[in-house]
Amino acid sequence: MGQLADAFHLTVDVPLYLVKRPRLWRLFFGLVCFSLGFSFLWVPQATAYWQSKQLGDPQTAGLIFLLLGIFYAAKSALNDLLYVHRISFSKNGVHLVWSHAPQIFGRRAQKERLFQWSDLDTLAWVESNHEHALTQHLEIEFKEIIGLNTSRIKVLVSDDRNADHCEKLIACLPDAFTVPEWLDVARKKKLGGLASSS
């Protein structure tokens, strides 16, 4: 995470891409699991082989493989694996770099665009309790779809209530943005401390 004078940049950790066509591989894995599950449930030879290896109940294994296959096949059809790579905030708007796989048989495509503040539907600060840490996120909903069926993203701002870091981001957001309550309290305490010291 870093910032320059005119913009605030968030670097997002994205998964390592091992394949060029991720949705196709998910579909392939789902079909393989589905076929195995079908075999263990309804093909006597497959059931006998599984029992001969003493690997457990073939019906249970078949059901697990069947459900796993349906899950991955459905995910390949419905999820375009959209990931945010980089996001910057300035007085001009939000500069976003993201990638997704728009088609099941297609490659992952990377996109880049500057969204004006008027292109955003909502911009909200979200605090979540994650492993006893109050992580700070910014939730952005665009007026248009940026993926297969996604118009909303959520990016990590800080792992905790880091007031200085969060203030640098808020300085780049529109004036009408609602500051989180804890940060508003921290501001008042800081102002109170400055007043008492003077």
C-alpha positions in Angstrom: 0.0 0.0 0.0 1.3 3.4 -0.8 0.4 7.0 -1.8 1.6 9.9 -3.8 0.8 13.6 -3.5 -2.2 13.4 -5.8 -3.5 9.9 -5.4 -3.8 7.0 -2.9 -2.8 3.5 -4.2 -3.9 0.2 -2.8 -2.1 -2.9 -4.0 -4.3 -6.0 -3.7 -3.0 -9.5 -3.3 -4.3 -11.6 -6.1 -4.1 -15.4 -6.6 -1.3 -16.9 -8.7 -2.6 -17.9 -12.1 -1.6 -21.4 -12.9 -3.7 -21.8 -16.0 -4.7 -19.5 -18.9 -8.3 -20.7 -19.1 -9.4 -21.0 -15.4 -13.1 -21.5 -16.0 -12.4 -24.3 -18.6 -10.2 -26.1 -16.1 -12.9 -25.8 -13.4 -15.4 -27.2 -15.7 -13.0 -30.1 -16.6 -12.4 -30.8 -13.0 -16.1 -30.7 -12.2 -16.9 -33.2 -15.1 -14.2 -35.6 -13.9 -15.5 -35.5 -10.3 -19.1 -35.9 -11.6 -18.1 -38.9 -13.7 -16.3 -40.6 -10.8 -19.3 -40.0 -8.6 -21.6 -41.4 -11.1 -19.4 -44.5 -11.6 -19.2 -45.3 -7.9 -22.9 -45.0 -7.5 -24.2 -46.8 -10.6 -21.4 -48.8 -12.2 -20.8 -52.1 -10.4 -17.2 -52.6 -11.7 -16.1 -49.2 -10.3 -17.8 -50.0 -7.0 -16.1 -53.4 -6.8 -12.7 -51.8 -7.6 -13.2 -49.2 -4.9 -14.1 -51.9 -2.4 -11.1 -54.0 -3.3 -8.8 -51.2 -2.4 -10.5 -50.8 1.0 -10.9 -47.1 0.6 -14.2 -46.8 2.4 -17.8 -46.9 1.4 -18.2 -46.4 -2.4 -21.6 -44.9 -2.1 -20.3 -42.2 0.3 -17.3 -41.5 -2.0 -19.6 -41.4 -5.0 -21.9 -38.9 -3.4 -18.9 -36.7 -2.4 -17.5 -36.8 -5.9 -20.9 -36.1 -7.4 -21.5 -33.1 -5.3 -18.0 -31.8 -5.8 -18.4 -32.2 -9.6 -21.7 -30.3 -9.6 -20.2 -27.5 -7.4 -17.2 -26.9 -9.7 -19.2 -27.2 -12.9 -21.7 -24.6 -11.6 -18.9 -22.3 -10.4 -17.3 -22.5 -13.9 -20.6 -21.4 -15.4 -21.6 -18.7 -13.0 -18.3 -17.2 -11.7 -16.0 -15.2 -14.0 -13.2 -15.2 -11.4 -13.0 -11.4 -11.2 -9.9 -10.1 -9.2 -8.8 -6.6 -8.5 -5.1 -6.1 -9.1 -4.6 -2.4 -8.3 -6.9 0.4 -7.3 -6.0 4.1 -6.9 -8.1 7.0 -5.5 -7.8 10.6 -6.5 -10.0 13.7 -6.7 -10.8 12.6 -10.3 -12.2 9.3 -9.3 -11.2 5.6 -9.0 -8.5 4.1 -11.3 -9.1 0.3 -11.4 -7.1 -2.5 -12.8 -8.8 -5.9 -12.8 -9.0 -9.2 -14.6 -11.6 -11.8 -15.2 -12.5 -14.7 -17.5 -15.5 -13.5 -19.4 -16.1 -16.8 -21.3 -15.9 -20.4 -20.2 -13.5 -21.4 -23.0 -11.7 -18.0 -23.1 -8.5 -16.7 -21.5 -8.3 -14.4 -18.5 -8.5 -10.8 -19.7 -7.1 -7.7 -17.9 -8.9 -4.4 -18.0 -8.0 -0.9 -16.8 -10.3 2.1 -16.4 -10.7 5.4 -14.6 -14.2 5.7 -13.1 -15.3 9.2 -12.3 -17.0 9.6 -9.0 -20.3 10.0 -10.9 -19.8 6.5 -12.3 -20.2 5.0 -8.7 -23.5 4.1 -7.2 -22.4 3.7 -3.6 -19.1 4.1 -1.7 -19.1 2.8 1.9 -16.6 2.1 4.6 -17.0 -1.3 6.1 -15.3 -2.6 9.3 -15.1 -6.3 9.9 -13.8 -8.4 12.9 -11.3 -10.8 11.3 -9.2 -13.0 13.6 -9.6 -10.4 16.5 -8.5 -7.6 14.2 -10.8 -4.8 13.1 -10.0 -4.8 9.4 -11.0 -1.7 7.3 -12.5 -2.2 3.9 -14.0 0.1 1.2 -17.0 -1.2 -0.6 -17.6 0.2 -4.1 -20.6 -0.3 -6.2 -20.4 0.8 -9.8 -23.4 1.9 -11.9 -22.4 -0.6 -14.6 -21.4 -4.3 -14.5 -17.6 -4.7 -14.6 -17.6 -8.5 -14.8 -19.9 -11.3 -15.8 -22.5 -10.3 -13.2 -20.6 -8.1 -10.7 -20.9 -4.4 -10.1 -19.5 -4.4 -6.5 -16.0 -4.8 -5.2 -14.6 -4.7 -1.7 -11.0 -3.8 -1.1 -8.8 -4.0 2.0 -7.7 -0.6 3.2 -6.0 -1.5 6.5 -5.5 -4.6 8.7 -6.5 -2.6 11.8 -7.7 0.9 12.8 -4.7 2.7 11.4 -6.0 6.3 11.6 -3.1 8.0 9.7 -3.3 5.5 6.8 -7.1 5.7 6.6 -7.0 9.5 6.7 -4.7 9.6 3.6 -7.3 7.6 1.7 -10.3 9.6 2.9 -8.5 12.8 1.8 -8.9 11.6 -1.8 -12.6 10.6 -1.5 -15.5 13.0 -2.3 -16.3 15.6 0.4 -19.7 14.0 1.0 -18.2 10.6 2.0 -19.3 9.4 5.4 -16.3 9.0 7.6 -16.3 5.8 9.8 -17.4 6.5 13.4 -14.2 5.3 15.1 -12.2 7.7 12.9 -14.5 10.6 13.6 -13.9 9.9 17.4 -10.1 9.7 16.8 -10.3 13.1 15.0 -12.1 14.7 17.9 -9.7 13.2 20.5 -6.8 14.5 18.4 -8.3 18.0 18.2 -9.0 17.9 21.9 -5.4 17.0 22.6 -4.1 19.8 20.4 -6.4 22.3 22.1 -5.4 21.3 25.6 -1.6 21.4 24.7 -2.0 24.9 23.4 
